[in-house]
Amino acid sequence: GAAAAMVAGQQAFAAVTTRPRAMLLRASLLLLAVASVSKLTTLAADSFVAARFGLSVDADAYLMAIGLIGALLAAPSEMVRLSVVPICGRYLREGDRRSAAGVVALVLLAVVVVGGVAAVVLVVSMPWIARLAAPGFDGEGLGKLVELMRVLAITAVLGLVMALLLGVLHTQLRFG
């Protein structure tokens, strides 16, 4: 039961920290950089349009909140998803389902902890982030944006868990 899962997690961690680690880290960082630039460019364009041609305070705050969450979540979730595929895929090809499950359990724990910390940081720092992300918003617009982002902060955790599960499905050759 729990002891077997712990052993599998330790074996999976040892496998993850061996030689393919540097290659996986470089690939993950490159993917993170490309996805971040893409999302930040989209966010900047949305911010400009919202400030210049906004429809209403509520609509502007909603569109900006969705854009911010997308920008903050896209790169880390893709990195999680794409990092799990080669590691678990190798274990599954070798018929070692226990080690694959150990990797998923270890990454799931890390994703929940890191995502939870990120969500708390987002909630606490949202007034400053909102001013940077939406410079054209007035006090009412900034207040609505902060409120919406605090509600959406939990999606940082849920989005990372979803990305991990998508990586597991991809590893098992489901959905493509």
URQUI-V630604 format. One record per backbone hydrogen bond with DSSP energy under -0.5 kcal/mol. CO is the residue of the C=O (numbers start at 1). NH is the residue of the N-H. Records with the same first field share a line. If there is no record, write none. Layout:
CO=NH / NH
//
This chain:
1=5
2=6
3=7
4=8
5=9
6=10
7=11
8=12
9=13
10=14
11=15
12=16
13=17
15=18
18=21
19=22 / 23
20=24
21=25
22=26
23=27
24=28
25=29
26=30
27=31
28=32
29=33
30=34
31=35
32=36
33=37
34=38
35=39
36=40
37=41
38=42
39=43
40=44
41=45
42=46
43=47
44=48
45=49
46=50
47=51
48=52
49=53
50=54
56=60
57=61
58=62
59=63
60=64
61=65
62=66
63=67
64=68
65=69
66=70
67=71
68=72
69=73
70=74
71=75
73=77
74=78
75=79
76=80
77=81
78=82
79=83
80=84
81=85
82=86
83=87
84=88
85=89
86=90
87=91
88=92
89=93
90=94
91=96
92=95
95=97
96=100
97=101
98=102
99=103
100=104
101=105
102=106
103=107
104=108
105=109
106=110
107=111
108=112
109=113
110=114
111=115
112=116
113=117
114=118
115=119
116=120
117=121
118=122
119=123
120=124
121=125
122=126
125=128 / 129
126=130
127=131
128=132
129=133
130=134
134=137
138=142
139=143
140=144
141=145
142=146
143=147
144=148
145=149
146=150
147=151
148=152
149=153
151=154
152=155
153=156
154=157 / 158
155=159
156=160
157=161
158=162
159=163
160=164
161=165
162=166
163=167
164=168
165=169
166=170
167=171
168=172
169=174
170=173
//
